[in-house]
Amino acid sequence: MSQLDIVKETIAYLKFWLGVIVVSDISLVGWLLSNAGETSDLKAYGAIIGIAIITFSALFVHKRIEHLITSLKEL
């Protein structure tokens, strides 16, 4: 398998996981907005921390994809 094919497959794999992360983030934000007044403070704080972690994870995966796309120019 050529280096180009490996990079393309890695990008495809990361795009899949980026989609999973984004859907999880949107779902958690939606849950928090719909249950903000009814849930305990501990669950609300946990959701906020989870949203922050998931969002930073999405940004990290996005930056990794951008880096790999940039590296395609060299191949």
CHARMM internal coordinates of N, CA and C (Angstrom, degrees):
IC EDIT
DIST 1 N 1 CA 1.4503
DIST 1 CA 1 C 1.5300
ANGL 1 N 1 CA 1 C 107.90
DIST 1 C 2 N 1.3101
ANGL 1 CA 1 C 2 N 116.07
DIHE 1 N 1 CA 1 C 2 N 131.46
DIST 2 N 2 CA 1.4587
ANGL 1 C 2 N 2 CA 119.86
DIHE 1 CA 1 C 2 N 2 CA -177.67
DIST 2 CA 2 C 1.5310
ANGL 2 N 2 CA 2 C 110.93
DIHE 1 C 2 N 2 CA 2 C -75.84
DIST 2 C 3 N 1.3137
ANGL 2 CA 2 C 3 N 115.10
DIHE 2 N 2 CA 2 C 3 N 161.53
DIST 3 N 3 CA 1.4642
ANGL 2 C 3 N 3 CA 121.24
DIHE 2 CA 2 C 3 N 3 CA 179.28
DIST 3 CA 3 C 1.5262
ANGL 3 N 3 CA 3 C 110.74
DIHE 2 C 3 N 3 CA 3 C -60.85
DIST 3 C 4 N 1.3115
ANGL 3 CA 3 C 4 N 117.27
DIHE 3 N 3 CA 3 C 4 N -36.60
DIST 4 N 4 CA 1.4615
ANGL 3 C 4 N 4 CA 121.93
DIHE 3 CA 3 C 4 N 4 CA 178.56
DIST 4 CA 4 C 1.5248
ANGL 4 N 4 CA 4 C 110.72
DIHE 3 C 4 N 4 CA 4 C -61.91
DIST 4 C 5 N 1.3180
ANGL 4 CA 4 C 5 N 117.16
DIHE 4 N 4 CA 4 C 5 N -44.57
DIST 5 N 5 CA 1.4614
ANGL 4 C 5 N 5 CA 120.97
DIHE 4 CA 4 C 5 N 5 CA 179.36
DIST 5 CA 5 C 1.5247
ANGL 5 N 5 CA 5 C 111.54
DIHE 4 C 5 N 5 CA 5 C -65.00
DIST 5 C 6 N 1.3245
ANGL 5 CA 5 C 6 N 115.83
DIHE 5 N 5 CA 5 C 6 N -38.40
DIST 6 N 6 CA 1.4679
ANGL 5 C 6 N 6 CA 119.86
DIHE 5 CA 5 C 6 N 6 CA 179.22
DIST 6 CA 6 C 1.5223
ANGL 6 N 6 CA 6 C 110.58
DIHE 5 C 6 N 6 CA 6 C -63.46
DIST 6 C 7 N 1.3270
ANGL 6 CA 6 C 7 N 117.11
DIHE 6 N 6 CA 6 C 7 N -44.28
DIST 7 N 7 CA 1.4657
ANGL 6 C 7 N 7 CA 120.98
DIHE 6 CA 6 C 7 N 7 CA 179.75
DIST 7 CA 7 C 1.5255
ANGL 7 N 7 CA 7 C 110.17
DIHE 6 C 7 N 7 CA 7 C -65.17
DIST 7 C 8 N 1.3214
ANGL 7 CA 7 C 8 N 118.03
DIHE 7 N 7 CA 7 C 8 N -40.92
DIST 8 N 8 CA 1.4640
ANGL 7 C 8 N 8 CA 120.98
DIHE 7 CA 7 C 8 N 8 CA 178.95
DIST 8 CA 8 C 1.5276
ANGL 8 N 8 CA 8 C 111.05
DIHE 7 C 8 N 8 CA 8 C -63.32
DIST 8 C 9 N 1.3255
ANGL 8 CA 8 C 9 N 117.75
DIHE 8 N 8 CA 8 C 9 N -42.15
DIST 9 N 9 CA 1.4619
ANGL 8 C 9 N 9 CA 121.44
DIHE 8 CA 8 C 9 N 9 CA 179.04
DIST 9 CA 9 C 1.5289
ANGL 9 N 9 CA 9 C 111.02
DIHE 8 C 9 N 9 CA 9 C -66.85
DIST 9 C 10 N 1.3159
ANGL 9 CA 9 C 10 N 116.76
DIHE 9 N 9 CA 9 C 10 N -37.58
DIST 10 N 10 CA 1.4651
ANGL 9 C 10 N 10 CA 120.70
DIHE 9 CA 9 C 10 N 10 CA 177.31
DIST 10 CA 10 C 1.5204
ANGL 10 N 10 CA 10 C 110.49
DIHE 9 C 10 N 10 CA 10 C -64.37
DIST 10 C 11 N 1.3173
ANGL 10 CA 10 C 11 N 117.40
DIHE 10 N 10 CA 10 C 11 N -41.78
DIST 11 N 11 CA 1.4650
ANGL 10 C 11 N 11 CA 121.49
DIHE 10 CA 10 C 11 N 11 CA 177.59
DIST 11 CA 11 C 1.5275
ANGL 11 N 11 CA 11 C 110.04
DIHE 10 C 11 N 11 CA 11 C -62.80
DIST 11 C 12 N 1.3112
ANGL 11 CA 11 C 12 N 117.49
DIHE 11 N 11 CA 11 C 12 N -43.87
DIST 12 N 12 CA 1.4729
ANGL 11 C 12 N 12 CA 120.69
DIHE 11 CA 11 C 12 N 12 CA 179.39
DIST 12 CA 12 C 1.5186
ANGL 12 N 12 CA 12 C 110.76
DIHE 11 C 12 N 12 CA 12 C -62.26
DIST 12 C 13 N 1.3215
ANGL 12 CA 12 C 13 N 116.90
DIHE 12 N 12 CA 12 C 13 N -42.05
DIST 13 N 13 CA 1.4610
ANGL 12 C 13 N 13 CA 121.64
DIHE 12 CA 12 C 13 N 13 CA 178.96
DIST 13 CA 13 C 1.5237
ANGL 13 N 13 CA 13 C 110.77
DIHE 12 C 13 N 13 CA 13 C -63.65
DIST 13 C 14 N 1.3202
ANGL 13 CA 13 C 14 N 117.71
DIHE 13 N 13 CA 13 C 14 N -44.65
DIST 14 N 14 CA 1.4632
ANGL 13 C 14 N 14 CA 121.39
DIHE 13 CA 13 C 14 N 14 CA 179.39
DIST 14 CA 14 C 1.5281
ANGL 14 N 14 CA 14 C 111.63
DIHE 13 C 14 N 14 CA 14 C -67.00
DIST 14 C 15 N 1.3293
ANGL 14 CA 14 C 15 N 117.06
DIHE 14 N 14 CA 14 C 15 N -34.19
DIST 15 N 15 CA 1.4691
ANGL 14 C 15 N 15 CA 119.55
DIHE 14 CA 14 C 15 N 15 CA 177.10
DIST 15 CA 15 C 1.5216
ANGL 15 N 15 CA 15 C 110.77
DIHE 14 C 15 N 15 CA 15 C -64.27
DIST 15 C 16 N 1.3275
ANGL 15 CA 15 C 16 N 117.21
DIHE 15 N 15 CA 15 C 16 N -38.50
DIST 16 N 16 CA 1.4611
ANGL 15 C 16 N 16 CA 120.43
DIHE 15 CA 15 C 16 N 16 CA 176.24
DIST 16 CA 16 C 1.5311
ANGL 16 N 16 CA 16 C 110.20
DIHE 15 C 16 N 16 CA 16 C -60.09
DIST 16 C 17 N 1.3268
ANGL 16 CA 16 C 17 N 116.81
DIHE 16 N 16 CA 16 C 17 N -49.65
DIST 17 N 17 CA 1.4574
ANGL 16 C 17 N 17 CA 120.07
DIHE 16 CA 16 C 17 N 17 CA -178.48
DIST 17 CA 17 C 1.5181
ANGL 17 N 17 CA 17 C 112.07
DIHE 16 C 17 N 17 CA 17 C -67.88
DIST 17 C 18 N 1.3146
ANGL 17 CA 17 C 18 N 117.95
DIHE 17 N 17 CA 17 C 18 N -31.12
DIST 18 N 18 CA 1.4625
ANGL 17 C 18 N 18 CA 119.96
DIHE 17 CA 17 C 18 N 18 CA 174.86
DIST 18 CA 18 C 1.5255
ANGL 18 N 18 CA 18 C 110.04
DIHE 17 C 18 N 18 CA 18 C -63.76
DIST 18 C 19 N 1.3248
ANGL 18 CA 18 C 19 N 117.27
DIHE 18 N 18 CA 18 C 19 N -39.88
DIST 19 N 19 CA 1.4626
ANGL 18 C 19 N 19 CA 120.46
DIHE 18 CA 18 C 19 N 19 CA 176.46
DIST 19 CA 19 C 1.5157
ANGL 19 N 19 CA 19 C 111.97
DIHE 18 C 19 N 19 CA 19 C -62.57
DIST 19 C 20 N 1.3228
ANGL 19 CA 19 C 20 N 117.07
DIHE 19 N 19 CA 19 C 20 N -42.56
DIST 20 N 20 CA 1.4649
ANGL 19 C 20 N 20 CA 120.81
DIHE 19 CA 19 C 20 N 20 CA 177.76
DIST 20 CA 20 C 1.5218
ANGL 20 N 20 CA 20 C 110.78
DIHE 19 C 20 N 20 CA 20 C -62.35
DIST 20 C 21 N 1.3230
ANGL 20 CA 20 C 21 N 116.89
DIHE 20 N 20 CA 20 C 21 N -42.94
DIST 21 N 21 CA 1.4633
ANGL 20 C 21 N 21 CA 121.41
DIHE 20 CA 20 C 21 N 21 CA -179.92
DIST 21 CA 21 C 1.5160
ANGL 21 N 21 CA 21 C 111.03
DIHE 20 C 21 N 21 CA 21 C -64.14
DIST 21 C 22 N 1.3216
ANGL 21 CA 21 C 22 N 117.64
DIHE 21 N 21 CA 21 C 22 N -43.70
DIST 22 N 22 CA 1.4635
ANGL 21 C 22 N 22 CA 121.30
DIHE 21 CA 21 C 22 N 22 CA -178.68
DIST 22 CA 22 C 1.5305
ANGL 22 N 22 CA 22 C 110.69
DIHE 21 C 22 N 22 CA 22 C -65.20
DIST 22 C 23 N 1.3265
ANGL 22 CA 22 C 23 N 117.61
DIHE 22 N 22 CA 22 C 23 N -42.59
DIST 23 N 23 CA 1.4658
ANGL 22 C 23 N 23 CA 120.62
DIHE 22 CA 22 C 23 N 23 CA 178.41
DIST 23 CA 23 C 1.5223
ANGL 23 N 23 CA 23 C 110.22
DIHE 22 C 23 N 23 CA 23 C -63.68
DIST 23 C 24 N 1.3177
ANGL 23 CA 23 C 24 N 117.31
DIHE 23 N 23 CA 23 C 24 N -40.98
DIST 24 N 24 CA 1.4674
ANGL 23 C 24 N 24 CA 120.95
DIHE 23 CA 23 C 24 N 24 CA 177.87
DIST 24 CA 24 C 1.5207
ANGL 24 N 24 CA 24 C 110.97
DIHE 23 C 24 N 24 CA 24 C -63.03
DIST 24 C 25 N 1.3124
ANGL 24 CA 24 C 25 N 116.36
DIHE 24 N 24 CA 24 C 25 N -41.87
DIST 25 N 25 CA 1.4649
ANGL 24 C 25 N 25 CA 121.17
DIHE 24 CA 24 C 25 N 25 CA 179.64
DIST 25 CA 25 C 1.5248
ANGL 25 N 25 CA 25 C 110.86
DIHE 24 C 25 N 25 CA 25 C -63.89
DIST 25 C 26 N 1.3155
ANGL 25 CA 25 C 26 N 116.75
DIHE 25 N 25 CA 25 C 26 N -46.46
DIST 26 N 26 CA 1.4666
ANGL 25 C 26 N 26 CA 120.76
DIHE 25 CA 25 C 26 N 26 CA 179.54
DIST 26 CA 26 C 1.5232
ANGL 26 N 26 CA 26 C 110.36
DIHE 25 C 26 N 26 CA 26 C -62.74
DIST 26 C 27 N 1.3171
ANGL 26 CA 26 C 27 N 117.32
DIHE 26 N 26 CA 26 C 27 N -41.08
DIST 27 N 27 CA 1.4607
ANGL 26 C 27 N 27 CA 120.78
DIHE 26 CA 26 C 27 N 27 CA -179.85
DIST 27 CA 27 C 1.5191
ANGL 27 N 27 CA 27 C 111.47
DIHE 26 C 27 N 27 CA 27 C -64.58
DIST 27 C 28 N 1.3226
ANGL 27 CA 27 C 28 N 117.08
DIHE 27 N 27 CA 27 C 28 N -42.38
DIST 28 N 28 CA 1.4599
ANGL 27 C 28 N 28 CA 120.33
DIHE 27 CA 27 C 28 N 28 CA 179.98
DIST 28 CA 28 C 1.5209
ANGL 28 N 28 CA 28 C 111.54
DIHE 27 C 28 N 28 CA 28 C -67.51
DIST 28 C 29 N 1.3176
ANGL 28 CA 28 C 29 N 117.30
DIHE 28 N 28 CA 28 C 29 N -38.93
DIST 29 N 29 CA 1.4693
ANGL 28 C 29 N 29 CA 120.59
DIHE 28 CA 28 C 29 N 29 CA 176.20
DIST 29 CA 29 C 1.5295
ANGL 29 N 29 CA 29 C 109.79
DIHE 28 C 29 N 29 CA 29 C -63.84
DIST 29 C 30 N 1.3154
ANGL 29 CA 29 C 30 N 117.20
DIHE 29 N 29 CA 29 C 30 N -43.51
DIST 30 N 30 CA 1.4605
ANGL 29 C 30 N 30 CA 120.65
DIHE 29 CA 29 C 30 N 30 CA 178.18
DIST 30 CA 30 C 1.5075
ANGL 30 N 30 CA 30 C 112.28
DIHE 29 C 30 N 30 CA 30 C -62.13
DIST 30 C 31 N 1.3383
ANGL 30 CA 30 C 31 N 116.75
DIHE 30 N 30 CA 30 C 31 N -41.86
DIST 31 N 31 CA 1.4628
ANGL 30 C 31 N 31 CA 119.75
DIHE 30 CA 30 C 31 N 31 CA 177.75
DIST 31 CA 31 C 1.5178
ANGL 31 N 31 CA 31 C 110.55
DIHE 30 C 31 N 31 CA 31 C -62.59
DIST 31 C 32 N 1.3238
ANGL 31 CA 31 C 32 N 116.56
DIHE 31 N 31 CA 31 C 32 N -43.38
DIST 32 N 32 CA 1.4635
ANGL 31 C 32 N 32 CA 120.09
DIHE 31 CA 31 C 32 N 32 CA -178.92
DIST 32 CA 32 C 1.5241
ANGL 32 N 32 CA 32 C 111.17
DIHE 31 C 32 N 32 CA 32 C -64.27
DIST 32 C 33 N 1.3116
ANGL 32 CA 32 C 33 N 117.42
DIHE 32 N 32 CA 32 C 33 N -42.17
DIST 33 N 33 CA 1.4628
ANGL 32 C 33 N 33 CA 120.12
DIHE 32 CA 32 C 33 N 33 CA -179.99
DIST 33 CA 33 C 1.5190
ANGL 33 N 33 CA 33 C 112.41
DIHE 32 C 33 N 33 CA 33 C -67.16
DIST 33 C 34 N 1.3166
ANGL 33 CA 33 C 34 N 117.33
DIHE 33 N 33 CA 33 C 34 N -36.29
DIST 34 N 34 CA 1.4616
ANGL 33 C 34 N 34 CA 119.20
DIHE 33 CA 33 C 34 N 34 CA -177.99
DIST 34 CA 34 C 1.5272
ANGL 34 N 34 CA 34 C 112.54
DIHE 33 C 34 N 34 CA 34 C -81.33
DIST 34 C 35 N 1.3292
ANGL 34 CA 34 C 35 N 118.47
DIHE 34 N 34 CA 34 C 35 N -20.37
DIST 35 N 35 CA 1.4635
ANGL 34 C 35 N 35 CA 120.94
DIHE 34 CA 34 C 35 N 35 CA -177.73
DIST 35 CA 35 C 1.5225
ANGL 35 N 35 CA 35 C 113.63
DIHE 34 C 35 N 35 CA 35 C -119.88
DIST 35 C 36 N 1.3087
ANGL 35 CA 35 C 36 N 117.55
DIHE 35 N 35 CA 35 C 36 N 17.28
DIST 36 N 36 CA 1.4634
ANGL 35 C 36 N 36 CA 120.65
DIHE 35 CA 35 C 36 N 36 CA -174.16
DIST 36 CA 36 C 1.5243
ANGL 36 N 36 CA 36 C 112.30
DIHE 35 C 36 N 36 CA 36 C -61.20
DIST 36 C 37 N 1.2993
ANGL 36 CA 36 C 37 N 117.58
DIHE 36 N 36 CA 36 C 37 N -39.36
DIST 37 N 37 CA 1.4596
ANGL 36 C 37 N 37 CA 120.17
DIHE 36 CA 36 C 37 N 37 CA -177.40
DIST 37 CA 37 C 1.5103
ANGL 37 N 37 CA 37 C 113.93
DIHE 36 C 37 N 37 CA 37 C -82.92
DIST 37 C 38 N 1.3094
ANGL 37 CA 37 C 38 N 117.78
DIHE 37 N 37 CA 37 C 38 N -18.88
DIST 38 N 38 CA 1.4565
ANGL 37 C 38 N 38 CA 121.50
DIHE 37 CA 37 C 38 N 38 CA -173.24
DIST 38 CA 38 C 1.5300
ANGL 38 N 38 CA 38 C 113.91
DIHE 37 C 38 N 38 CA 38 C -101.64
DIST 38 C 39 N 1.2933
ANGL 38 CA 38 C 39 N 118.07
DIHE 38 N 38 CA 38 C 39 N -17.25
DIST 39 N 39 CA 1.4551
ANGL 38 C 39 N 39 CA 120.78
DIHE 38 CA 38 C 39 N 39 CA -174.33
DIST 39 CA 39 C 1.5237
ANGL 39 N 39 CA 39 C 111.50
DIHE 38 C 39 N 39 CA 39 C -92.16
DIST 39 C 40 N 1.3292
ANGL 39 CA 39 C 40 N 116.03
DIHE 39 N 39 CA 39 C 40 N 162.10
DIST 40 N 40 CA 1.4608
ANGL 39 C 40 N 40 CA 119.84
DIHE 39 CA 39 C 40 N 40 CA 178.56
DIST 40 CA 40 C 1.5254
ANGL 40 N 40 CA 40 C 110.27
DIHE 39 C 40 N 40 CA 40 C -72.65
DIST 40 C 41 N 1.3133
ANGL 40 CA 40 C 41 N 114.77
DIHE 40 N 40 CA 40 C 41 N 160.91
DIST 41 N 41 CA 1.4633
ANGL 40 C 41 N 41 CA 119.62
DIHE 40 CA 40 C 41 N 41 CA -179.54
DIST 41 CA 41 C 1.5246
ANGL 41 N 41 CA 41 C 111.38
DIHE 40 C 41 N 41 CA 41 C -62.38
DIST 41 C 42 N 1.3295
ANGL 41 CA 41 C 42 N 116.91
DIHE 41 N 41 CA 41 C 42 N -36.91
DIST 42 N 42 CA 1.4536
ANGL 41 C 42 N 42 CA 120.41
DIHE 41 CA 41 C 42 N 42 CA -179.27
DIST 42 CA 42 C 1.5294
ANGL 42 N 42 CA 42 C 111.17
DIHE 41 C 42 N 42 CA 42 C -62.66
DIST 42 C 43 N 1.3294
ANGL 42 CA 42 C 43 N 117.40
DIHE 42 N 42 CA 42 C 43 N -43.19
DIST 43 N 43 CA 1.4612
ANGL 42 C 43 N 43 CA 120.77
DIHE 42 CA 42 C 43 N 43 CA 178.12
DIST 43 CA 43 C 1.5307
ANGL 43 N 43 CA 43 C 110.92
DIHE 42 C 43 N 43 CA 43 C -66.42
DIST 43 C 44 N 1.3111
ANGL 43 CA 43 C 44 N 117.22
DIHE 43 N 43 CA 43 C 44 N -38.77
DIST 44 N 44 CA 1.4627
ANGL 43 C 44 N 44 CA 120.77
DIHE 43 CA 43 C 44 N 44 CA 179.35
DIST 44 CA 44 C 1.5296
ANGL 44 N 44 CA 44 C 110.73
DIHE 43 C 44 N 44 CA 44 C -65.05
DIST 44 C 45 N 1.3333
ANGL 44 CA 44 C 45 N 116.44
DIHE 44 N 44 CA 44 C 45 N -45.05
DIST 45 N 45 CA 1.4652
ANGL 44 C 45 N 45 CA 119.39
DIHE 44 CA 44 C 45 N 45 CA 178.59
DIST 45 CA 45 C 1.5226
ANGL 45 N 45 CA 45 C 110.72
DIHE 44 C 45 N 45 CA 45 C -65.28
DIST 45 C 46 N 1.3266
ANGL 45 CA 45 C 46 N 116.40
DIHE 45 N 45 CA 45 C 46 N -39.09
DIST 46 N 46 CA 1.4593
ANGL 45 C 46 N 46 CA 120.29
DIHE 45 CA 45 C 46 N 46 CA 177.03
DIST 46 CA 46 C 1.5216
ANGL 46 N 46 CA 46 C 111.68
DIHE 45 C 46 N 46 CA 46 C -61.92
DIST 46 C 47 N 1.3280
ANGL 46 CA 46 C 47 N 115.60
DIHE 46 N 46 CA 46 C 47 N -40.65
DIST 47 N 47 CA 1.4670
ANGL 46 C 47 N 47 CA 119.67
DIHE 46 CA 46 C 47 N 47 CA 178.55
DIST 47 CA 47 C 1.5262
ANGL 47 N 47 CA 47 C 111.04
DIHE 46 C 47 N 47 CA 47 C -65.82
DIST 47 C 48 N 1.3166
ANGL 47 CA 47 C 48 N 116.87
DIHE 47 N 47 CA 47 C 48 N -39.80
DIST 48 N 48 CA 1.4665
ANGL 47 C 48 N 48 CA 120.35
DIHE 47 CA 47 C 48 N 48 CA 179.23
DIST 48 CA 48 C 1.5235
ANGL 48 N 48 CA 48 C 110.39
DIHE 47 C 48 N 48 CA 48 C -65.09
DIST 48 C 49 N 1.3195
ANGL 48 CA 48 C 49 N 116.70
DIHE 48 N 48 CA 48 C 49 N -42.61
DIST 49 N 49 CA 1.4676
ANGL 48 C 49 N 49 CA 120.30
DIHE 48 CA 48 C 49 N 49 CA 177.79
DIST 49 CA 49 C 1.5298
ANGL 49 N 49 CA 49 C 109.73
DIHE 48 C 49 N 49 CA 49 C -64.68
DIST 49 C 50 N 1.3343
ANGL 49 CA 49 C 50 N 116.67
DIHE 49 N 49 CA 49 C 50 N -42.05
DIST 50 N 50 CA 1.4603
ANGL 49 C 50 N 50 CA 120.74
DIHE 49 CA 49 C 50 N 50 CA 177.96
DIST 50 CA 50 C 1.5168
ANGL 50 N 50 CA 50 C 112.03
DIHE 49 C 50 N 50 CA 50 C -61.59
DIST 50 C 51 N 1.3164
ANGL 50 CA 50 C 51 N 116.51
DIHE 50 N 50 CA 50 C 51 N -42.06
DIST 51 N 51 CA 1.4651
ANGL 50 C 51 N 51 CA 120.62
DIHE 50 CA 50 C 51 N 51 CA 178.26
DIST 51 CA 51 C 1.5234
ANGL 51 N 51 CA 51 C 110.36
DIHE 50 C 51 N 51 CA 51 C -61.74
DIST 51 C 52 N 1.3316
ANGL 51 CA 51 C 52 N 116.45
DIHE 51 N 51 CA 51 C 52 N -43.23
DIST 52 N 52 CA 1.4690
ANGL 51 C 52 N 52 CA 119.56
DIHE 51 CA 51 C 52 N 52 CA 179.64
DIST 52 CA 52 C 1.5280
ANGL 52 N 52 CA 52 C 110.90
DIHE 51 C 52 N 52 CA 52 C -62.93
DIST 52 C 53 N 1.3254
ANGL 52 CA 52 C 53 N 117.05
DIHE 52 N 52 CA 52 C 53 N -45.05
DIST 53 N 53 CA 1.4670
ANGL 52 C 53 N 53 CA 120.72
DIHE 52 CA 52 C 53 N 53 CA -179.00
DIST 53 CA 53 C 1.5269
ANGL 53 N 53 CA 53 C 110.88
DIHE 52 C 53 N 53 CA 53 C -64.45
DIST 53 C 54 N 1.3222
ANGL 53 CA 53 C 54 N 116.67
DIHE 53 N 53 CA 53 C 54 N -44.57
DIST 54 N 54 CA 1.4614
ANGL 53 C 54 N 54 CA 120.41
DIHE 53 CA 53 C 54 N 54 CA -179.02
DIST 54 CA 54 C 1.5225
ANGL 54 N 54 CA 54 C 110.68
DIHE 53 C 54 N 54 CA 54 C -65.76
DIST 54 C 55 N 1.3338
ANGL 54 CA 54 C 55 N 117.27
DIHE 54 N 54 CA 54 C 55 N -39.87
DIST 55 N 55 CA 1.4578
ANGL 54 C 55 N 55 CA 120.84
DIHE 54 CA 54 C 55 N 55 CA 179.45
DIST 55 CA 55 C 1.5246
ANGL 55 N 55 CA 55 C 111.28
DIHE 54 C 55 N 55 CA 55 C -64.31
DIST 55 C 56 N 1.3396
ANGL 55 CA 55 C 56 N 117.09
DIHE 55 N 55 CA 55 C 56 N -44.32
DIST 56 N 56 CA 1.4646
ANGL 55 C 56 N 56 CA 119.57
DIHE 55 CA 55 C 56 N 56 CA 177.55
DIST 56 CA 56 C 1.5274
ANGL 56 N 56 CA 56 C 111.33
DIHE 55 C 56 N 56 CA 56 C -65.56
DIST 56 C 57 N 1.3299
ANGL 56 CA 56 C 57 N 116.74
DIHE 56 N 56 CA 56 C 57 N -33.97
DIST 57 N 57 CA 1.4651
ANGL 56 C 57 N 57 CA 120.03
DIHE 56 CA 56 C 57 N 57 CA 175.92
DIST 57 CA 57 C 1.5238
ANGL 57 N 57 CA 57 C 110.42
DIHE 56 C 57 N 57 CA 57 C -63.56
DIST 57 C 58 N 1.3320
ANGL 57 CA 57 C 58 N 116.61
DIHE 57 N 57 CA 57 C 58 N -41.79
DIST 58 N 58 CA 1.4653
ANGL 57 C 58 N 58 CA 120.56
DIHE 57 CA 57 C 58 N 58 CA 178.45
DIST 58 CA 58 C 1.5251
ANGL 58 N 58 CA 58 C 110.57
DIHE 57 C 58 N 58 CA 58 C -63.15
DIST 58 C 59 N 1.3182
ANGL 58 CA 58 C 59 N 116.53
DIHE 58 N 58 CA 58 C 59 N -41.51
DIST 59 N 59 CA 1.4662
ANGL 58 C 59 N 59 CA 119.69
DIHE 58 CA 58 C 59 N 59 CA 178.30
DIST 59 CA 59 C 1.5238
ANGL 59 N 59 CA 59 C 111.06
DIHE 58 C 59 N 59 CA 59 C -64.29
DIST 59 C 60 N 1.3323
ANGL 59 CA 59 C 60 N 117.00
DIHE 59 N 59 CA 59 C 60 N -39.92
DIST 60 N 60 CA 1.4565
ANGL 59 C 60 N 60 CA 120.92
DIHE 59 CA 59 C 60 N 60 CA 178.87
DIST 60 CA 60 C 1.5329
ANGL 60 N 60 CA 60 C 110.88
DIHE 59 C 60 N 60 CA 60 C -63.51
DIST 60 C 61 N 1.3277
ANGL 60 CA 60 C 61 N 117.11
DIHE 60 N 60 CA 60 C 61 N -45.80
DIST 61 N 61 CA 1.4726
ANGL 60 C 61 N 61 CA 120.61
DIHE 60 CA 60 C 61 N 61 CA 179.73
DIST 61 CA 61 C 1.5243
ANGL 61 N 61 CA 61 C 109.97
DIHE 60 C 61 N 61 CA 61 C -64.81
DIST 61 C 62 N 1.3365
ANGL 61 CA 61 C 62 N 117.10
DIHE 61 N 61 CA 61 C 62 N -39.80
DIST 62 N 62 CA 1.4645
ANGL 61 C 62 N 62 CA 121.00
DIHE 61 CA 61 C 62 N 62 CA 178.17
DIST 62 CA 62 C 1.5272
ANGL 62 N 62 CA 62 C 110.63
DIHE 61 C 62 N 62 CA 62 C -60.89
DIST 62 C 63 N 1.3300
ANGL 62 CA 62 C 63 N 116.89
DIHE 62 N 62 CA 62 C 63 N -45.17
DIST 63 N 63 CA 1.4720
ANGL 62 C 63 N 63 CA 120.33
DIHE 62 CA 62 C 63 N 63 CA 179.34
DIST 63 CA 63 C 1.5217
ANGL 63 N 63 CA 63 C 110.82
DIHE 62 C 63 N 63 CA 63 C -63.86
DIST 63 C 64 N 1.3224
ANGL 63 CA 63 C 64 N 117.16
DIHE 63 N 63 CA 63 C 64 N -36.60
DIST 64 N 64 CA 1.4693
ANGL 63 C 64 N 64 CA 121.01
DIHE 63 CA 63 C 64 N 64 CA 178.50
DIST 64 CA 64 C 1.5307
ANGL 64 N 64 CA 64 C 109.97
DIHE 63 C 64 N 64 CA 64 C -65.40
DIST 64 C 65 N 1.3237
ANGL 64 CA 64 C 65 N 116.88
DIHE 64 N 64 CA 64 C 65 N -41.37
DIST 65 N 65 CA 1.4660
ANGL 64 C 65 N 65 CA 120.70
DIHE 64 CA 64 C 65 N 65 CA 177.85
DIST 65 CA 65 C 1.5296
ANGL 65 N 65 CA 65 C 110.04
DIHE 64 C 65 N 65 CA 65 C -63.44
DIST 65 C 66 N 1.3354
ANGL 65 CA 65 C 66 N 116.77
DIHE 65 N 65 CA 65 C 66 N -44.51
DIST 66 N 66 CA 1.4659
ANGL 65 C 66 N 66 CA 120.03
DIHE 65 CA 65 C 66 N 66 CA 178.02
DIST 66 CA 66 C 1.5270
ANGL 66 N 66 CA 66 C 111.02
DIHE 65 C 66 N 66 CA 66 C -59.44
DIST 66 C 67 N 1.3180
ANGL 66 CA 66 C 67 N 116.55
DIHE 66 N 66 CA 66 C 67 N -41.67
DIST 67 N 67 CA 1.4668
ANGL 66 C 67 N 67 CA 120.66
DIHE 66 CA 66 C 67 N 67 CA 179.44
DIST 67 CA 67 C 1.5341
ANGL 67 N 67 CA 67 C 110.54
DIHE 66 C 67 N 67 CA 67 C -62.50
DIST 67 C 68 N 1.3110
ANGL 67 CA 67 C 68 N 116.79
DIHE 67 N 67 CA 67 C 68 N -43.28
DIST 68 N 68 CA 1.4621
ANGL 67 C 68 N 68 CA 120.03
DIHE 67 CA 67 C 68 N 68 CA -179.86
DIST 68 CA 68 C 1.5270
ANGL 68 N 68 CA 68 C 111.73
DIHE 67 C 68 N 68 CA 68 C -67.50
DIST 68 C 69 N 1.3283
ANGL 68 CA 68 C 69 N 117.05
DIHE 68 N 68 CA 68 C 69 N -37.17
DIST 69 N 69 CA 1.4602
ANGL 68 C 69 N 69 CA 120.11
DIHE 68 CA 68 C 69 N 69 CA 177.27
DIST 69 CA 69 C 1.5294
ANGL 69 N 69 CA 69 C 109.95
DIHE 68 C 69 N 69 CA 69 C -64.94
DIST 69 C 70 N 1.3229
ANGL 69 CA 69 C 70 N 116.47
DIHE 69 N 69 CA 69 C 70 N -40.44
DIST 70 N 70 CA 1.4534
ANGL 69 C 70 N 70 CA 120.40
DIHE 69 CA 69 C 70 N 70 CA 177.33
DIST 70 CA 70 C 1.5317
ANGL 70 N 70 CA 70 C 110.62
DIHE 69 C 70 N 70 CA 70 C -63.52
DIST 70 C 71 N 1.3282
ANGL 70 CA 70 C 71 N 116.51
DIHE 70 N 70 CA 70 C 71 N -37.61
DIST 71 N 71 CA 1.4649
ANGL 70 C 71 N 71 CA 119.56
DIHE 70 CA 70 C 71 N 71 CA -179.76
DIST 71 CA 71 C 1.5362
ANGL 71 N 71 CA 71 C 111.78
DIHE 70 C 71 N 71 CA 71 C -69.27
DIST 71 C 72 N 1.3179
ANGL 71 CA 71 C 72 N 117.68
DIHE 71 N 71 CA 71 C 72 N -19.31
DIST 72 N 72 CA 1.4600
ANGL 71 C 72 N 72 CA 120.44
DIHE 71 CA 71 C 72 N 72 CA 177.05
DIST 72 CA 72 C 1.5215
ANGL 72 N 72 CA 72 C 111.97
DIHE 71 C 72 N 72 CA 72 C -64.61
DIST 72 C 73 N 1.3373
ANGL 72 CA 72 C 73 N 116.76
DIHE 72 N 72 CA 72 C 73 N -28.01
DIST 73 N 73 CA 1.4612
ANGL 72 C 73 N 73 CA 120.35
DIHE 72 CA 72 C 73 N 73 CA 179.64
DIST 73 CA 73 C 1.5284
ANGL 73 N 73 CA 73 C 111.17
DIHE 72 C 73 N 73 CA 73 C -64.63
DIST 73 C 74 N 1.3327
ANGL 73 CA 73 C 74 N 116.38
DIHE 73 N 73 CA 73 C 74 N -27.99
DIST 74 N 74 CA 1.4547
ANGL 73 C 74 N 74 CA 120.99
DIHE 73 CA 73 C 74 N 74 CA -177.83
DIST 74 CA 74 C 1.5238
ANGL 74 N 74 CA 74 C 112.18
DIHE 73 C 74 N 74 CA 74 C -81.86
DIST 74 C 75 N 1.3302
ANGL 74 CA 74 C 75 N 117.10
DIHE 74 N 74 CA 74 C 75 N -19.15
DIST 75 N 75 CA 1.4802
ANGL 74 C 75 N 75 CA 120.15
DIHE 74 CA 74 C 75 N 75 CA -176.97
DIST 75 CA 75 C 1.4946
ANGL 75 N 75 CA 75 C 112.59
DIHE 74 C 75 N 75 CA 75 C -86.75
END
COOR INIT
IC SEED 1 N 1 CA 1 C
IC BUILD
